[in-house]
């Protein structure tokens, strides 16, 4: 839920609206706001329908949420990354029960050191 509006917050907003617009104009403003919201929803639905009709079957089931840049990057660039991470985690030895040979090999070999890099 994008807005956390409790009953008290709605009551305060209502009191502020009555104070600003007055009790006689408030129903007219609410009616105009509802009408404008319905028109915006209708325009968005018409645009969505027209976009799907123009794109045809080449796109398949098109969702406008896919046009969100975050969703686009997540879907097209990072989609395989999750599977790569889970497959690499499966190939790693478990940290809860390390293998004795892995620990002994790590202790026996010194860390790589490059004289020119330091």
N, CA, C and O atoms as CSV, one atom per row, in Angstrom:
chain,resi,resn,atom,element,x,y,z
A,1,UNK,N,N,0.849,-1.171,0.000
A,1,UNK,CA,C,0.000,0.000,0.000
A,1,UNK,C,C,0.895,1.234,0.000
A,1,UNK,O,O,1.696,1.402,0.919
A,2,UNK,N,N,0.780,2.104,-1.007
A,2,UNK,CA,C,1.692,3.227,-1.110
A,2,UNK,C,C,1.458,4.298,-0.049
A,2,UNK,O,O,2.410,4.962,0.360
A,3,UNK,N,N,0.227,4.484,0.407
A,3,UNK,CA,C,-0.068,5.494,1.420
A,3,UNK,C,C,-0.579,4.793,2.658
A,3,UNK,O,O,-1.474,3.950,2.591
A,4,UNK,N,N,-0.006,5.147,3.772
A,4,UNK,CA,C,-0.443,4.572,5.034
A,4,UNK,C,C,-1.415,5.547,5.680
A,4,UNK,O,O,-1.033,6.329,6.551
A,5,UNK,N,N,-2.681,5.500,5.248
A,5,UNK,CA,C,-3.689,6.417,5.757
A,5,UNK,C,C,-4.560,5.698,6.771
A,5,UNK,O,O,-5.348,4.817,6.428
A,6,UNK,N,N,-4.401,6.089,8.014
A,6,UNK,CA,C,-5.250,5.536,9.059
A,6,UNK,C,C,-6.519,6.376,9.147
A,6,UNK,O,O,-6.664,7.376,8.445
A,7,UNK,N,N,-7.426,5.963,10.007
A,7,UNK,CA,C,-8.681,6.688,10.166
A,7,UNK,C,C,-8.423,8.099,10.685
A,7,UNK,O,O,-9.094,9.045,10.273
A,8,UNK,N,N,-7.455,8.243,11.586
A,8,UNK,CA,C,-7.150,9.565,12.130
A,8,UNK,C,C,-6.579,10.493,11.063
A,8,UNK,O,O,-6.922,11.675,11.015
A,9,UNK,N,N,-5.723,9.971,10.222
A,9,UNK,CA,C,-5.141,10.804,9.164
A,9,UNK,C,C,-6.211,11.238,8.172
A,9,UNK,O,O,-6.207,12.381,7.716
A,10,UNK,N,N,-7.127,10.333,7.835
A,10,UNK,CA,C,-8.220,10.706,6.938
A,10,UNK,C,C,-9.114,11.769,7.575
A,10,UNK,O,O,-9.574,12.683,6.890
A,11,UNK,N,N,-9.359,11.655,8.859
A,11,UNK,CA,C,-10.173,12.649,9.566
A,11,UNK,C,C,-9.492,14.018,9.549
A,11,UNK,O,O,-10.149,15.037,9.335
A,12,UNK,N,N,-8.185,14.044,9.771
A,12,UNK,CA,C,-7.443,15.308,9.737
A,12,UNK,C,C,-7.469,15.898,8.334
A,12,UNK,O,O,-7.651,17.106,8.177
A,13,UNK,N,N,-7.290,15.069,7.316
A,13,UNK,CA,C,-7.359,15.556,5.939
A,13,UNK,C,C,-8.742,16.109,5.618
A,13,UNK,O,O,-8.860,17.125,4.933
A,14,UNK,N,N,-9.784,15.450,6.105
A,14,UNK,CA,C,-11.146,15.935,5.893
A,14,UNK,C,C,-11.379,17.282,6.556
A,14,UNK,O,O,-12.009,18.161,5.968
A,15,UNK,N,N,-10.881,17.454,7.771
A,15,UNK,CA,C,-11.025,18.731,8.483
A,15,UNK,C,C,-10.271,19.841,7.748
A,15,UNK,O,O,-10.765,20.962,7.628
A,16,UNK,N,N,-9.081,19.522,7.262
A,16,UNK,CA,C,-8.303,20.512,6.509
A,16,UNK,C,C,-9.029,20.886,5.221
A,16,UNK,O,O,-9.071,22.060,4.853
A,17,UNK,N,N,-9.600,19.897,4.532
A,17,UNK,CA,C,-10.329,20.167,3.289
A,17,UNK,C,C,-11.551,21.040,3.547
A,17,UNK,O,O,-11.834,21.945,2.762
A,18,UNK,N,N,-12.277,20.786,4.630
A,18,UNK,CA,C,-13.437,21.617,4.970
A,18,UNK,C,C,-12.994,23.032,5.304
A,18,UNK,O,O,-13.668,23.994,4.938
A,19,UNK,N,N,-11.863,23.168,5.998
A,19,UNK,CA,C,-11.374,24.494,6.362
A,19,UNK,C,C,-10.925,25.279,5.127
A,19,UNK,O,O,-11.136,26.489,5.053
A,20,UNK,N,N,-10.309,24.598,4.160
A,20,UNK,CA,C,-9.799,25.292,2.974
A,20,UNK,C,C,-10.929,25.610,1.993
A,20,UNK,O,O,-11.055,26.753,1.553
A,21,UNK,N,N,-11.741,24.628,1.651
A,21,UNK,CA,C,-12.745,24.808,0.601
A,21,UNK,C,C,-14.117,25.200,1.131
A,21,UNK,O,O,-14.929,25.747,0.384
A,22,UNK,N,N,-14.388,24.939,2.377
A,22,UNK,CA,C,-15.697,25.241,2.942
A,22,UNK,C,C,-16.653,24.075,2.756
A,22,UNK,O,O,-16.507,23.299,1.812
A,23,UNK,N,N,-17.628,23.944,3.645
A,23,UNK,CA,C,-18.535,22.800,3.579
A,23,UNK,C,C,-19.490,22.838,2.384
A,23,UNK,O,O,-20.003,21.794,1.980
A,24,UNK,N,N,-19.738,24.018,1.812
A,24,UNK,CA,C,-20.661,24.084,0.679
A,24,UNK,C,C,-19.999,23.684,-0.633
A,24,UNK,O,O,-20.683,23.154,-1.509
A,25,UNK,N,N,-18.690,23.915,-0.812
A,25,UNK,CA,C,-18.007,23.570,-2.068
A,25,UNK,C,C,-17.360,22.192,-2.033
A,25,UNK,O,O,-16.976,21.673,-3.081
A,26,UNK,N,N,-17.230,21.589,-0.862
A,26,UNK,CA,C,-16.519,20.318,-0.729
A,26,UNK,C,C,-17.159,19.182,-1.533
A,26,UNK,O,O,-16.421,18.442,-2.184
A,27,UNK,N,N,-18.494,18.995,-1.527
A,27,UNK,CA,C,-19.069,17.925,-2.354
A,27,UNK,C,C,-18.845,18.136,-3.845
A,27,UNK,O,O,-18.643,17.172,-4.584
A,28,UNK,N,N,-18.878,19.382,-4.291
A,28,UNK,CA,C,-18.643,19.678,-5.707
A,28,UNK,C,C,-17.200,19.346,-6.091
A,28,UNK,O,O,-16.957,18.795,-7.165
A,29,UNK,N,N,-16.262,19.670,-5.241
A,29,UNK,CA,C,-14.849,19.382,-5.510
A,29,UNK,C,C,-14.600,17.877,-5.504
A,29,UNK,O,O,-13.849,17.373,-6.339
A,30,UNK,N,N,-15.219,17.157,-4.573
A,30,UNK,CA,C,-15.058,15.701,-4.524
A,30,UNK,C,C,-15.645,15.062,-5.778
A,30,UNK,O,O,-15.065,14.123,-6.323
A,31,UNK,N,N,-16.793,15.563,-6.241
A,31,UNK,CA,C,-17.420,15.042,-7.461
A,31,UNK,C,C,-16.526,15.295,-8.677
A,31,UNK,O,O,-16.364,14.415,-9.522
A,32,UNK,N,N,-15.944,16.503,-8.768
A,32,UNK,CA,C,-15.053,16.821,-9.879
A,32,UNK,C,C,-13.784,15.964,-9.839
A,32,UNK,O,O,-13.294,15.532,-10.882
A,33,UNK,N,N,-13.261,15.723,-8.657
A,33,UNK,CA,C,-12.061,14.884,-8.522
A,33,UNK,C,C,-12.359,13.449,-8.945
A,33,UNK,O,O,-11.542,12.819,-9.617
A,34,UNK,N,N,-13.524,12.926,-8.559
A,34,UNK,CA,C,-13.909,11.570,-8.976
A,34,UNK,C,C,-14.101,11.476,-10.470
A,34,UNK,O,O,-13.697,10.491,-11.088
A,35,UNK,N,N,-14.715,12.494,-11.063
A,35,UNK,CA,C,-14.919,12.508,-12.517
A,35,UNK,C,C,-13.576,12.552,-13.246
A,35,UNK,O,O,-13.385,11.851,-14.239
A,36,UNK,N,N,-12.646,13.376,-12.753
A,36,UNK,CA,C,-11.333,13.478,-13.369
A,36,UNK,C,C,-10.573,12.148,-13.249
A,36,UNK,O,O,-9.893,11.740,-14.190
A,37,UNK,N,N,-10.683,11.483,-12.113
A,37,UNK,CA,C,-10.024,10.190,-11.925
A,37,UNK,C,C,-10.578,9.145,-12.892
A,37,UNK,O,O,-9.814,8.368,-13.465
A,38,UNK,N,N,-11.904,9.120,-13.078
A,38,UNK,CA,C,-12.504,8.194,-14.037
A,38,UNK,C,C,-12.033,8.478,-15.457
A,38,UNK,O,O,-11.774,7.548,-16.221
A,39,UNK,N,N,-11.918,9.774,-15.823
A,39,UNK,CA,C,-11.438,10.128,-17.160
A,39,UNK,C,C,-9.990,9.702,-17.357
A,39,UNK,O,O,-9.631,9.204,-18.424
A,40,UNK,N,N,-9.162,9.892,-16.346
A,40,UNK,CA,C,-7.758,9.469,-16.450
A,40,UNK,C,C,-7.638,7.957,-16.596
A,40,UNK,O,O,-6.823,7.470,-17.379
A,41,UNK,N,N,-8.447,7.216,-15.847
A,41,UNK,CA,C,-8.426,5.757,-15.971
A,41,UNK,C,C,-8.891,5.332,-17.354
A,41,UNK,O,O,-8.325,4.414,-17.948
A,42,UNK,N,N,-9.918,5.995,-17.870
A,42,UNK,CA,C,-10.409,5.681,-19.213
A,42,UNK,C,C,-9.371,5.972,-20.278
A,42,UNK,O,O,-9.204,5.189,-21.214
A,43,UNK,N,N,-8.664,7.106,-20.145
A,43,UNK,CA,C,-7.617,7.437,-21.114
A,43,UNK,C,C,-6.466,6.432,-21.032
A,43,UNK,O,O,-5.922,6.035,-22.062
A,44,UNK,N,N,-6.094,6.023,-19.834
A,44,UNK,CA,C,-5.014,5.041,-19.683
A,44,UNK,C,C,-5.428,3.697,-20.278
A,44,UNK,O,O,-4.619,3.033,-20.927
A,45,UNK,N,N,-6.677,3.292,-20.063
A,45,UNK,CA,C,-7.152,2.028,-20.631
A,45,UNK,C,C,-7.198,2.108,-22.152
A,45,UNK,O,O,-6.839,1.144,-22.829
A,46,UNK,N,N,-7.634,3.239,-22.701
A,46,UNK,CA,C,-7.669,3.401,-24.160
A,46,UNK,C,C,-6.254,3.367,-24.741
A,46,UNK,O,O,-6.028,2.763,-25.789
A,47,UNK,N,N,-5.311,4.008,-24.070
A,47,UNK,CA,C,-3.926,3.985,-24.542
A,47,UNK,C,C,-3.354,2.577,-24.481
A,47,UNK,O,O,-2.643,2.155,-25.393
A,48,UNK,N,N,-3.659,1.848,-23.416
A,48,UNK,CA,C,-3.180,0.475,-23.286
A,48,UNK,C,C,-3.763,-0.410,-24.384
A,48,UNK,O,O,-3.054,-1.225,-24.974
A,49,UNK,N,N,-5.058,-0.247,-24.655
A,49,UNK,CA,C,-5.713,-1.044,-25.698
A,49,UNK,C,C,-5.132,-0.717,-27.063
A,49,UNK,O,O,-4.884,-1.618,-27.864
A,50,UNK,N,N,-4.913,0.572,-27.340
A,50,UNK,CA,C,-4.359,0.980,-28.624
A,50,UNK,C,C,-2.928,0.472,-28.789
A,50,UNK,O,O,-2.539,0.046,-29.877
A,51,UNK,N,N,-2.155,0.517,-27.721
A,51,UNK,CA,C,-0.775,0.039,-27.781
A,51,UNK,C,C,-0.726,-1.459,-28.047
A,51,UNK,O,O,0.092,-1.920,-28.842
A,52,UNK,N,N,-1.594,-2.225,-27.389
A,52,UNK,CA,C,-1.641,-3.668,-27.629
A,52,UNK,C,C,-2.106,-3.972,-29.042
A,52,UNK,O,O,-1.615,-4.913,-29.665
A,53,UNK,N,N,-3.056,-3.182,-29.564
A,53,UNK,CA,C,-3.546,-3.400,-30.931
A,53,UNK,C,C,-2.458,-3.085,-31.951
A,53,UNK,O,O,-2.326,-3.796,-32.947
A,54,UNK,N,N,-1.681,-2.040,-31.723
A,54,UNK,CA,C,-0.620,-1.659,-32.650
A,54,UNK,C,C,0.541,-2.651,-32.632
A,54,UNK,O,O,1.126,-2.944,-33.675
A,55,UNK,N,N,0.870,-3.164,-31.459
A,55,UNK,CA,C,1.983,-4.101,-31.363
A,55,UNK,C,C,1.614,-5.479,-31.879
A,55,UNK,O,O,2.476,-6.208,-32.369
A,56,UNK,N,N,0.361,-5.840,-31.777
A,56,UNK,CA,C,-0.119,-7.115,-32.307
A,56,UNK,C,C,0.422,-8.311,-31.551
A,56,UNK,O,O,0.699,-8.238,-30.354
A,57,UNK,N,N,0.568,-9.419,-32.274
A,57,UNK,CA,C,1.003,-10.668,-31.664
A,57,UNK,C,C,2.515,-10.775,-31.545
A,57,UNK,O,O,3.018,-11.764,-31.013
A,58,UNK,N,N,3.248,-9.781,-32.029
A,58,UNK,CA,C,4.710,-9.878,-31.977
A,58,UNK,C,C,5.242,-9.810,-30.555
A,58,UNK,O,O,6.300,-10.368,-30.264
A,59,UNK,N,N,4.532,-9.144,-29.678
A,59,UNK,CA,C,5.006,-8.984,-28.309
A,59,UNK,C,C,4.390,-10.016,-27.382
A,59,UNK,O,O,4.989,-10.360,-26.363
A,60,UNK,N,N,3.233,-10.507,-27.705
A,60,UNK,CA,C,2.555,-11.453,-26.828
A,60,UNK,C,C,1.772,-10.708,-25.772
A,60,UNK,O,O,1.093,-9.724,-26.069
A,61,UNK,N,N,1.864,-11.170,-24.553
A,61,UNK,CA,C,1.140,-10.537,-23.457
A,61,UNK,C,C,1.977,-9.380,-22.937
A,61,UNK,O,O,2.910,-9.578,-22.159
A,62,UNK,N,N,1.640,-8.172,-23.369
A,62,UNK,CA,C,2.389,-6.970,-23.028
A,62,UNK,C,C,1.825,-6.352,-21.769
A,62,UNK,O,O,0.610,-6.212,-21.630
A,63,UNK,N,N,2.699,-5.982,-20.851
A,63,UNK,CA,C,2.279,-5.341,-19.620
A,63,UNK,C,C,2.997,-3.997,-19.519
A,63,UNK,O,O,4.208,-3.920,-19.724
A,64,UNK,N,N,2.249,-2.939,-19.204
A,64,UNK,CA,C,2.858,-1.612,-19.112
A,64,UNK,C,C,3.858,-1.518,-17.974
A,64,UNK,O,O,4.729,-0.648,-17.995
A,65,UNK,N,N,3.757,-2.385,-16.989
A,65,UNK,CA,C,4.726,-2.370,-15.889
A,65,UNK,C,C,6.123,-2.740,-16.384
A,65,UNK,O,O,7.118,-2.418,-15.734
A,66,UNK,N,N,6.201,-3.417,-17.535
A,66,UNK,CA,C,7.503,-3.762,-18.101
A,66,UNK,C,C,8.258,-2.532,-18.596
A,66,UNK,O,O,9.473,-2.589,-18.784
A,67,UNK,N,N,7.557,-1.425,-18.809
A,67,UNK,CA,C,8.213,-0.206,-19.271
A,67,UNK,C,C,8.905,0.548,-18.142
A,67,UNK,O,O,9.669,1.478,-18.400
A,68,UNK,N,N,8.652,0.167,-16.911
A,68,UNK,CA,C,9.347,0.755,-15.782
A,68,UNK,C,C,10.829,0.402,-15.910
A,68,UNK,O,O,11.161,-0.772,-16.068
A,69,UNK,N,N,11.729,1.391,-15.846
A,69,UNK,CA,C,13.151,1.085,-16.052
A,69,UNK,C,C,13.710,0.043,-15.090
A,69,UNK,O,O,14.533,-0.782,-15.487
A,70,UNK,N,N,13.281,0.068,-13.844
A,70,UNK,CA,C,13.776,-0.933,-12.895
A,70,UNK,C,C,13.309,-2.326,-13.279
A,70,UNK,O,O,14.085,-3.281,-13.239
A,71,UNK,N,N,12.038,-2.443,-13.653
A,71,UNK,CA,C,11.513,-3.747,-14.042
A,71,UNK,C,C,12.175,-4.214,-15.330
A,71,UNK,O,O,12.447,-5.404,-15.485
A,72,UNK,N,N,12.440,-3.290,-16.261
A,72,UNK,CA,C,13.085,-3.644,-17.518
A,72,UNK,C,C,14.482,-4.199,-17.278
A,72,UNK,O,O,14.849,-5.233,-17.837
A,73,UNK,N,N,15.266,-3.507,-16.442
A,73,UNK,CA,C,16.630,-3.961,-16.145
A,73,UNK,C,C,16.588,-5.300,-15.422
A,73,UNK,O,O,17.360,-6.205,-15.740
A,74,UNK,N,N,15.690,-5.426,-14.455
A,74,UNK,CA,C,15.590,-6.671,-13.704
A,74,UNK,C,C,15.213,-7.835,-14.620
A,74,UNK,O,O,15.749,-8.936,-14.489
A,75,UNK,N,N,14.288,-7.585,-15.549
A,75,UNK,CA,C,13.797,-8.661,-16.410
A,75,UNK,C,C,14.823,-9.053,-17.465
A,75,UNK,O,O,15.049,-10.240,-17.701
A,76,UNK,N,N,15.448,-8.056,-18.106
A,76,UNK,CA,C,16.291,-8.358,-19.259
A,76,UNK,C,C,17.770,-8.499,-18.936
A,76,UNK,O,O,18.489,-9.194,-19.654
A,77,UNK,N,N,18.237,-7.863,-17.887
A,77,UNK,CA,C,19.661,-7.932,-17.586
A,77,UNK,C,C,19.992,-8.799,-16.384
A,77,UNK,O,O,21.016,-9.483,-16.376
A,78,UNK,N,N,19.145,-8.779,-15.379
A,78,UNK,CA,C,19.463,-9.486,-14.144
A,78,UNK,C,C,18.723,-10.801,-14.009
A,78,UNK,O,O,18.840,-11.463,-12.977
A,79,UNK,N,N,17.960,-11.201,-15.023
A,79,UNK,CA,C,17.157,-12.413,-14.926
A,79,UNK,C,C,18.034,-13.647,-14.764
A,79,UNK,O,O,17.737,-14.491,-13.918
A,80,UNK,N,N,19.081,-13.781,-15.526
A,80,UNK,CA,C,19.951,-14.943,-15.437
A,80,UNK,C,C,20.911,-14.877,-14.268
A,80,UNK,O,O,21.508,-15.889,-13.899
A,81,UNK,N,N,21.069,-13.700,-13.681
A,81,UNK,CA,C,22.010,-13.531,-12.587
A,81,UNK,C,C,21.595,-14.327,-11.363
A,81,UNK,O,O,22.443,-14.899,-10.678
A,82,UNK,N,N,20.298,-14.369,-11.080
A,82,UNK,CA,C,19.823,-15.135,-9.927
A,82,UNK,C,C,20.128,-16.613,-10.080
A,82,UNK,O,O,20.538,-17.264,-9.118
A,83,UNK,N,N,19.934,-17.150,-11.273
A,83,UNK,CA,C,20.212,-18.571,-11.480
A,83,UNK,C,C,21.715,-18.841,-11.422
A,83,UNK,O,O,22.135,-19.904,-10.963
A,84,UNK,N,N,22.534,-17.882,-11.887
A,84,UNK,CA,C,23.983,-18.048,-11.798
A,84,UNK,C,C,24.436,-18.050,-10.342
A,84,UNK,O,O,25.304,-18.833,-9.957
A,85,UNK,N,N,23.850,-17.179,-9.543
A,85,UNK,CA,C,24.231,-17.118,-8.132
A,85,UNK,C,C,23.844,-18.387,-7.394
A,85,UNK,O,O,24.618,-18.888,-6.578
A,86,UNK,N,N,22.663,-18.912,-7.668
A,86,UNK,CA,C,22.241,-20.118,-6.967
A,86,UNK,C,C,23.044,-21.324,-7.420
A,86,UNK,O,O,23.322,-22.212,-6.614
A,87,UNK,N,N,23.425,-21.377,-8.705
A,87,UNK,CA,C,24.213,-22.520,-9.166
A,87,UNK,C,C,25.637,-22.447,-8.624
A,87,UNK,O,O,26.232,-23.485,-8.333
A,88,UNK,N,N,26.201,-21.236,-8.480
A,88,UNK,CA,C,27.554,-21.134,-7.928
A,88,UNK,C,C,27.552,-21.415,-6.429
A,88,UNK,O,O,28.532,-21.937,-5.899
A,89,UNK,N,N,26.464,-21.074,-5.740
A,89,UNK,CA,C,26.363,-21.389,-4.319
A,89,UNK,C,C,26.233,-22.886,-4.103
A,89,UNK,O,O,26.717,-23.408,-3.099
A,90,UNK,N,N,25.591,-23.579,-5.021
A,90,UNK,CA,C,25.436,-25.022,-4.889
A,90,UNK,C,C,26.776,-25.731,-5.097
A,90,UNK,O,O,27.014,-26.792,-4.521
A,91,UNK,N,N,27.655,-25.141,-5.924
A,91,UNK,CA,C,28.934,-25.792,-6.181
A,91,UNK,C,C,29.959,-25.503,-5.096
A,91,UNK,O,O,30.964,-26.208,-5.004
A,92,UNK,N,N,29.731,-24.477,-4.265
A,92,UNK,CA,C,30.664,-24.149,-3.190
A,92,UNK,C,C,30.511,-25.146,-2.047
A,92,UNK,O,O,29.421,-25.676,-1.832
A,93,UNK,N,N,31.589,-25.405,-1.313
A,93,UNK,CA,C,31.458,-26.269,-0.141
A,93,UNK,C,C,30.660,-25.552,0.944
A,93,UNK,O,O,30.672,-24.324,1.030
A,94,UNK,N,N,29.996,-26.304,1.737
A,94,UNK,CA,C,29.161,-25.748,2.797
A,94,UNK,C,C,30.028,-25.110,3.866
A,94,UNK,O,O,31.068,-25.654,4.236
A,95,UNK,N,N,29.602,-23.954,4.365
A,95,UNK,CA,C,30.371,-23.276,5.413
A,95,UNK,C,C,30.113,-23.871,6.782
A,95,UNK,O,O,30.921,-23.701,7.694
A,96,UNK,N,N,29.002,-24.564,6.937
A,96,UNK,CA,C,28.700,-25.133,8.248
A,96,UNK,C,C,29.530,-26.361,8.532
A,96,UNK,O,O,29.898,-26.603,9.682
A,97,UNK,N,N,29.834,-27.140,7.518
A,97,UNK,CA,C,30.649,-28.330,7.679
A,97,UNK,C,C,31.753,-28.331,6.618
A,97,UNK,O,O,31.603,-28.988,5.588
A,98,UNK,N,N,32.852,-27.615,6.843
A,98,UNK,CA,C,33.899,-27.563,5.826
A,98,UNK,C,C,34.594,-28.918,5.698
A,98,UNK,O,O,34.754,-29.659,6.668
A,99,UNK,N,N,34.993,-29.204,4.481
A,99,UNK,CA,C,35.711,-30.458,4.242
A,99,UNK,C,C,37.118,-30.334,4.798
A,99,UNK,O,O,37.720,-29.263,4.727
A,100,UNK,N,N,37.645,-31.407,5.346
A,100,UNK,CA,C,38.968,-31.397,5.966
A,100,UNK,C,C,40.050,-31.170,4.920
A,100,UNK,O,O,41.040,-30.497,5.211
A,101,UNK,N,N,39.897,-31.708,3.711
A,101,UNK,CA,C,40.915,-31.550,2.679
A,101,UNK,C,C,40.963,-30.106,2.191
A,101,UNK,O,O,42.043,-29.602,1.886
A,102,UNK,N,N,39.827,-29.436,2.111
A,102,UNK,CA,C,39.802,-28.055,1.656
A,102,UNK,C,C,40.510,-27.162,2.666
A,102,UNK,O,O,41.280,-26.288,2.270
A,103,UNK,N,N,40.272,-27.355,3.942
A,103,UNK,CA,C,40.888,-26.542,4.983
A,103,UNK,C,C,42.398,-26.800,5.036
A,103,UNK,O,O,43.176,-25.857,5.188
A,104,UNK,N,N,42.818,-28.048,4.915
A,104,UNK,CA,C,44.238,-28.381,4.959
A,104,UNK,C,C,44.959,-27.822,3.742
A,104,UNK,O,O,46.093,-27.360,3.862
A,105,UNK,N,N,44.333,-27.853,2.582
A,105,UNK,CA,C,44.965,-27.336,1.372
A,105,UNK,C,C,45.105,-25.823,1.448
A,105,UNK,O,O,46.101,-25.277,0.973
A,106,UNK,N,N,44.138,-25.140,2.029
A,106,UNK,CA,C,44.195,-23.692,2.141
A,106,UNK,C,C,45.292,-23.262,3.110
A,106,UNK,O,O,45.923,-22.227,2.899
A,107,UNK,N,N,45.527,-24.027,4.156
A,107,UNK,CA,C,46.565,-23.691,5.126
A,107,UNK,C,C,47.946,-23.998,4.555
A,107,UNK,O,O,48.903,-23.282,4.850
A,108,UNK,N,N,48.066,-25.033,3.756
A,108,UNK,CA,C,49.368,-25.457,3.251
A,108,UNK,C,C,49.894,-24.518,2.178
A,108,UNK,O,O,51.110,-24.368,2.062
A,109,UNK,N,N,49.038,-23.880,1.389
A,109,UNK,CA,C,49.493,-23.028,0.301
A,109,UNK,C,C,49.479,-21.571,0.751
A,109,UNK,O,O,48.483,-21.097,1.297
A,110,UNK,N,N,50.575,-20.866,0.525
A,110,UNK,CA,C,50.589,-19.447,0.894
A,110,UNK,C,C,49.732,-18.636,-0.085
A,110,UNK,O,O,49.448,-19.075,-1.199
A,111,UNK,N,N,49.337,-17.469,0.352
A,111,UNK,CA,C,48.550,-16.593,-0.508
A,111,UNK,C,C,49.424,-16.080,-1.634
A,111,UNK,O,O,50.625,-15.897,-1.436
A,112,UNK,N,N,48.854,-15.839,-2.825
A,112,UNK,CA,C,49.665,-15.341,-3.923
A,112,UNK,C,C,50.192,-13.943,-3.618
A,112,UNK,O,O,49.496,-13.118,-3.026
A,113,UNK,N,N,51.445,-13.687,-4.036
A,113,UNK,CA,C,52.083,-12.412,-3.735
A,113,UNK,C,C,52.819,-11.966,-4.980
A,113,UNK,O,O,53.575,-12.731,-5.578
A,114,UNK,N,N,52.588,-10.691,-5.373
A,114,UNK,CA,C,53.234,-10.152,-6.556
A,114,UNK,C,C,54.098,-8.980,-6.105
A,114,UNK,O,O,53.586,-7.991,-5.582
A,115,UNK,N,N,55.400,-9.091,-6.307
A,115,UNK,CA,C,56.351,-8.077,-5.863
A,115,UNK,C,C,56.142,-6.783,-6.632
A,115,UNK,O,O,56.242,-5.698,-6.060
A,116,UNK,N,N,55.850,-6.888,-7.936
A,116,UNK,CA,C,55.697,-5.697,-8.768
A,116,UNK,C,C,54.427,-4.921,-8.443
A,116,UNK,O,O,54.366,-3.714,-8.680
A,117,UNK,N,N,53.424,-5.584,-7.910
A,117,UNK,CA,C,52.148,-4.921,-7.642
A,117,UNK,C,C,52.192,-4.086,-6.357
A,117,UNK,O,O,51.353,-3.206,-6.164
A,118,UNK,N,N,53.163,-4.357,-5.480
A,118,UNK,CA,C,53.195,-3.618,-4.222
A,118,UNK,C,C,54.160,-2.495,-4.208
A,118,UNK,O,O,54.279,-1.796,-3.202
